Amino acid sequence: MNRNTAAPVLHPDLEREIREALVSIRFGTVTLVVQDGRVIQLDKSEKIRLAGPTFRDGGGI
C-alpha cells in the first residue's frame, strides 16, 4: 500500500465550507466523500430534537 506521508493541503474554500458545516450543526453528521484523494462532496445531515409535552404525547402533529 502506498501511503502519502505529506500533510494534506486543503483549498481555502474547502476548508471554509467544512468549518461552516461543523459550526452550524448542533446534532447530526458532516460527511466528506473522497475520490482519488480529493474531496468531491460534503454532506450535512442535521437532527432536530423535539422536546416538550406536546411532542412526547403525540398531540403536536
C-alpha positions as CSV (number, residue, x, y, z in Angstrom):
1,M,0.0,0.0,0.0
2,N,1.4,3.4,-1.0
3,R,0.9,6.0,1.8
4,N,1.3,9.7,1.3
5,T,3.3,11.0,4.2
6,A,2.9,14.7,3.3
7,A,0.3,16.6,5.2
8,P,-2.8,17.1,3.0
9,V,-3.3,20.7,1.8
10,L,-6.9,21.9,1.8
11,H,-8.0,24.5,-0.6
12,P,-9.1,27.6,1.5
13,D,-12.7,27.4,0.1
14,L,-13.0,23.8,1.0
15,E,-11.6,24.4,4.5
16,R,-14.1,27.2,4.9
17,E,-17.0,25.0,3.8
18,I,-16.0,22.3,6.2
19,R,-15.7,24.7,9.1
20,E,-19.1,26.3,8.3
21,A,-20.7,22.9,8.2
22,L,-19.2,22.0,11.6
23,V,-20.0,25.2,13.4
24,S,-23.6,25.4,12.0
25,I,-24.7,21.9,13.2
26,R,-25.8,21.1,16.7
27,F,-26.8,17.4,16.4
28,G,-26.0,15.3,13.3
29,T,-23.3,14.4,10.9
30,V,-20.9,16.0,8.5
31,T,-19.6,13.5,5.9
32,L,-16.8,14.1,3.3
33,V,-16.9,11.9,0.2
34,V,-13.4,11.4,-1.2
35,Q,-12.4,10.0,-4.7
36,D,-8.8,9.7,-5.8
37,G,-7.6,11.6,-2.8
38,R,-9.8,14.6,-3.4
39,V,-12.9,15.7,-1.6
40,I,-15.8,15.7,-4.1
41,Q,-18.8,16.1,-1.8
42,L,-19.7,17.4,1.6
43,D,-23.0,16.1,3.1
44,K,-24.5,17.6,6.2
45,S,-27.4,15.9,8.0
46,E,-28.9,17.7,11.0
47,K,-31.1,16.1,13.6
48,I,-33.7,18.3,15.3
49,R,-34.5,17.3,18.8
50,L,-38.2,17.7,19.6
51,A,-38.8,18.3,23.2
52,G,-41.8,19.2,25.3
53,P,-45.1,17.6,26.4
54,T,-46.8,18.3,23.0
55,F,-44.4,16.2,21.1
56,R,-43.9,13.4,23.7
57,D,-47.7,12.8,23.9
58,G,-48.2,12.8,20.2
59,G,-50.5,15.7,20.2
60,G,-48.3,18.0,18.2
61,I,-48.5,16.5,14.8
